[in-house]
Amino acid sequence: MKRLVTNSVRTLVFCLSTATIKTRVHFFPSAGASGGHSAVSCVLTLFGKGIEKRSVMLDGGRLNQPDGLRLEDAFPALRGEVSGAFGLEIQLSCPQSRVNLLTSQTAVEFVSSSSSMMYGGAPFEPMQEEADDQAAAPLSDRLQAIKPRSPAAVAVLDGALTSSLVILNAGPDTLKPEISHSVGEGSRPLHVGALSPESVVEVPLEEAMFRESVERETLWGATRVEKMVLAESARSPEASYYLLYRDPASKRPVSVCSL
């Protein structure tokens, strides 16, 4: 019988690698007040267009101690000519079966010569493994620590920001996301197509999507917003969804929000 195993968790984040932008990954394996400073293993798996999927294990991790690295140090291919958005799966595991790693956190930092920005990754989720149920803590206790994900986020279009949807498919099957956006009191599906296995796509949210949005005057000019909603049926352990906000002139990343 399979059960949720919270001493082995994972999350999916995206990174950027271009001639001017590199990625730093920060993570904090946490079990709250319990677990002391037990050893924690961290496995990073990079995937995306133009690179070979590869996993590396980081040594020396400890519970309740922050860690991090420059992503190109773990994946030298990112020092080369590859450019774009890539997916990164982060797995944390502790040998103590009753340790709950669901309170762990991760942050991704985009660094350039002139600036940097950091965003929080999607909440860690339990991995499923074959296990003896007698060794497991009650499932209700384990589920209490799972952070709920917001099913919605706000896309923005104005003189200071443009928005795009970043979708990660870490699985072996084609992904067909079910996403909608608000139009007045109703909603319309956002057609983003299908994602091939082990791929990442950034979908610009074009001005046409905001055509029926109410224009609001702000201190920095006219702003239009749209609520983006992810169907609960679209949730998958193999997929993650983020809204990426960029400066419209320089295309520099400004902020990121997880759905």
C-alpha positions as CSV (number, residue, x, y, z in Angstrom):
1,M,0.0,0.0,0.0
2,K,1.3,3.5,-0.8
3,R,1.2,6.3,1.7
4,L,2.3,9.9,1.8
5,V,5.9,10.1,3.0
6,T,6.8,13.5,4.5
7,N,10.4,12.8,5.3
8,S,10.9,12.8,1.5
9,V,9.5,15.8,-0.2
10,R,9.9,17.8,-3.5
11,T,9.0,21.0,-5.2
12,L,9.3,22.3,-8.8
13,V,10.7,25.7,-9.6
14,F,12.0,27.4,-12.8
15,C,15.3,29.0,-13.4
16,L,16.6,31.4,-16.1
17,S,20.0,31.2,-17.8
18,T,21.0,33.8,-20.4
19,A,24.1,35.7,-21.3
20,T,23.2,38.3,-18.6
21,I,21.0,36.4,-16.0
22,K,22.1,33.5,-13.9
23,T,20.2,31.6,-11.2
24,R,21.0,31.0,-7.5
25,V,19.0,28.4,-5.5
26,H,18.4,28.8,-1.7
27,F,16.7,26.1,0.4
28,F,16.0,25.6,4.0
29,P,15.2,22.0,5.1
30,S,12.9,22.4,8.1
31,A,10.9,20.2,10.4
32,G,9.8,23.0,12.7
33,A,11.2,22.5,16.2
34,S,11.8,18.8,15.9
35,G,14.6,16.8,14.3
36,G,17.5,18.8,15.5
37,H,20.2,19.0,12.9
38,S,19.8,15.6,11.3
39,A,21.4,14.9,7.9
40,V,19.3,15.8,4.9
41,S,20.1,14.8,1.3
42,C,19.2,17.2,-1.5
43,V,18.8,16.0,-5.1
44,L,18.5,18.6,-7.9
45,T,17.2,17.6,-11.3
46,L,17.5,20.0,-14.2
47,F,15.4,19.6,-17.4
48,G,14.3,21.7,-20.3
49,K,14.8,22.4,-24.0
50,G,18.4,22.2,-25.2
51,I,19.9,20.4,-22.3
52,E,20.2,16.8,-21.2
53,K,18.2,16.0,-18.1
54,R,20.6,15.5,-15.2
55,S,20.4,15.0,-11.5
56,V,23.1,15.8,-8.8
57,M,23.1,15.1,-5.1
58,L,24.4,17.7,-2.7
59,D,26.4,16.5,0.3
60,G,26.5,18.0,3.8
61,G,22.9,19.1,4.2
62,R,21.5,19.5,7.7
63,L,18.0,19.9,9.0
64,N,17.1,23.4,10.1
65,Q,20.2,24.8,8.4
66,P,20.0,27.0,5.2
67,D,22.0,26.1,2.2
68,G,22.2,27.1,-1.5
69,L,24.4,27.2,-4.6
70,R,25.0,28.8,-7.9
71,L,23.1,26.6,-10.3
72,E,25.8,26.6,-13.0
73,D,28.2,25.1,-10.4
74,A,25.9,22.0,-10.2
75,F,25.1,22.0,-13.9
76,P,28.1,23.3,-16.0
77,A,25.9,23.2,-19.2
78,L,24.4,26.4,-18.0
79,R,27.7,28.1,-18.5
80,G,27.5,27.4,-22.2
81,E,25.3,28.7,-25.0
82,V,22.0,27.3,-23.7
83,S,19.6,30.1,-23.0
84,G,16.0,30.3,-21.7
85,A,13.8,29.0,-18.9
86,F,14.5,25.6,-17.3
87,G,12.8,23.4,-14.8
88,L,14.4,22.4,-11.5
89,E,13.1,19.6,-9.3
90,I,14.3,19.9,-5.7
91,Q,14.1,16.7,-3.5
92,L,14.8,16.8,0.2
93,S,15.0,13.6,2.2
94,C,15.8,12.7,5.8
95,P,16.6,9.2,7.0
96,Q,14.4,9.7,10.1
97,S,11.0,8.4,9.0
98,R,8.9,10.5,11.4
99,V,10.5,13.8,10.4
100,N,8.1,16.1,8.6
101,L,9.9,18.1,5.9
102,L,6.7,19.8,4.5
103,T,7.6,23.1,6.3
104,S,10.8,23.3,4.2
105,Q,11.2,26.4,2.0
106,T,13.1,27.2,-1.2
107,A,13.8,30.5,-3.0
108,V,15.2,31.1,-6.4
109,E,17.3,34.2,-7.2
110,F,17.9,35.7,-10.6
111,V,21.2,37.6,-10.7
112,S,22.5,40.0,-13.2
113,S,25.4,42.5,-13.2
114,S,22.9,45.3,-12.3
115,S,20.3,43.7,-10.1
116,S,18.8,40.6,-8.6
117,M,15.3,39.4,-7.6
118,M,14.2,36.5,-5.6
119,Y,10.9,34.5,-5.5
120,G,9.6,31.8,-3.2
121,G,9.1,28.4,-4.8
122,A,5.9,26.4,-4.7
123,P,5.3,24.6,-1.4
124,F,7.1,21.2,-0.9
125,E,4.8,18.2,-1.4
126,P,5.2,14.7,-0.1
127,M,6.5,12.0,-2.3
128,Q,4.8,8.6,-2.5
129,E,6.7,5.4,-1.7
130,E,6.0,1.8,-0.8
131,A,6.1,1.6,3.0
132,D,5.0,-0.3,6.1
133,D,1.9,1.6,7.4
134,Q,2.8,0.6,10.9
135,A,5.9,2.8,10.7
136,A,3.9,5.8,9.5
137,A,2.5,8.6,11.6
138,P,-1.3,9.1,11.2
139,L,-2.1,10.5,7.7
140,S,-4.2,13.3,9.3
141,D,-1.2,14.5,11.2
142,R,1.0,14.6,8.2
143,L,-1.5,16.4,6.0
144,Q,-1.9,19.2,8.5
145,A,1.5,20.6,7.5
146,I,0.8,20.7,3.8
147,K,0.6,24.3,2.7
148,P,-2.5,25.0,0.5
149,R,-1.7,26.5,-2.9
150,S,-3.6,29.5,-4.1
151,P,-5.7,28.5,-7.2
152,A,-5.5,32.1,-8.5
153,A,-3.1,34.9,-9.2
154,V,-3.3,38.3,-10.8
155,A,-1.8,39.1,-14.2
156,V,-0.9,42.8,-14.7
157,L,-0.4,44.9,-17.8
158,D,0.7,48.5,-17.5
159,G,3.7,50.8,-18.3
160,A,5.8,49.1,-15.6
161,L,4.9,45.4,-15.9
162,T,4.1,42.7,-18.4
163,S,3.0,39.2,-17.3
164,S,3.7,35.8,-18.6
165,L,2.7,32.3,-17.4
166,V,5.5,29.8,-16.8
167,I,4.4,26.2,-16.8
168,L,6.7,23.2,-15.9
169,N,6.0,19.7,-16.9
170,A,8.5,17.3,-15.2
171,G,6.5,14.2,-16.0
172,P,6.9,11.6,-18.7
173,D,3.5,12.4,-20.3
174,T,2.1,15.3,-22.3
175,L,0.5,18.0,-20.1
176,K,-2.7,19.9,-21.2
177,P,-3.1,22.7,-18.6
178,E,-6.6,23.9,-17.6
179,I,-6.3,27.6,-17.0
180,S,-8.9,30.3,-17.3
181,H,-8.9,34.1,-16.8
182,S,-11.7,36.4,-15.7
183,V,-13.8,38.4,-18.2
184,G,-16.2,40.7,-16.3
185,E,-18.3,38.4,-14.1
186,G,-17.4,35.3,-16.2
187,S,-14.3,33.5,-17.3
188,R,-12.7,32.2,-20.5
189,P,-10.2,29.4,-21.0
190,L,-6.6,30.4,-21.7
191,H,-5.4,28.3,-24.6
192,V,-1.7,27.5,-23.9
193,G,-1.5,24.3,-25.9
194,A,0.1,21.1,-24.8
195,L,3.5,20.7,-23.1
196,S,5.8,17.9,-24.1
197,P,7.3,15.7,-21.3
198,E,10.1,17.3,-19.2
199,S,9.6,20.7,-20.6
200,V,9.2,24.3,-19.6
201,V,7.3,27.0,-21.5
202,E,6.8,30.8,-20.9
203,V,3.5,32.0,-22.3
204,P,3.4,35.8,-22.7
205,L,-0.1,37.1,-21.7
206,E,-0.8,39.3,-24.7
207,E,-2.5,42.7,-24.6
208,A,-5.6,41.1,-26.3
209,M,-6.3,39.1,-23.1
210,F,-6.7,42.3,-21.2
211,R,-9.0,44.0,-23.7
212,E,-12.2,43.6,-21.6
213,S,-10.5,44.3,-18.3
214,V,-11.4,47.5,-16.4
215,E,-8.7,50.1,-16.8
216,R,-7.6,51.6,-13.5
217,E,-5.7,54.9,-13.1
218,T,-2.8,54.6,-10.7
219,L,0.1,56.8,-9.6
220,W,2.2,55.1,-12.3
221,G,-0.4,55.3,-15.1
222,A,-3.2,53.1,-16.5
223,T,-3.3,49.5,-15.3
224,R,-5.2,46.5,-16.3
225,V,-5.5,43.3,-14.3
226,E,-6.9,39.8,-14.9
227,K,-7.4,37.0,-12.4
228,M,-5.8,33.8,-13.6
229,V,-7.4,30.6,-12.2
230,L,-5.9,27.1,-12.3
231,A,-8.5,24.3,-12.3
232,E,-8.1,21.9,-9.4
233,S,-8.1,19.0,-11.9
234,A,-5.0,20.5,-13.4
235,R,-3.0,20.0,-10.2
236,S,-0.3,17.3,-10.6
237,P,2.8,16.3,-8.7
238,E,4.6,16.6,-12.0
239,A,3.6,20.2,-12.8
240,S,4.0,23.7,-11.4
241,Y,2.6,27.0,-12.5
242,Y,4.1,30.5,-12.0
243,L,3.2,34.1,-13.1
244,L,6.4,35.9,-14.1
245,Y,6.3,39.7,-14.2
246,R,8.9,41.5,-16.4
247,D,9.9,45.1,-17.1
248,P,8.3,45.8,-20.5
249,A,11.4,47.7,-21.8
250,S,14.3,45.7,-20.6
251,K,12.5,42.3,-20.2
252,R,14.2,42.1,-16.8
253,P,12.4,39.8,-14.3
254,V,10.7,41.9,-11.6
255,S,8.6,39.4,-9.6
256,V,7.2,35.9,-9.6
257,C,4.1,34.4,-8.1
258,S,3.3,30.7,-7.7
259,L,-0.2,29.4,-8.5
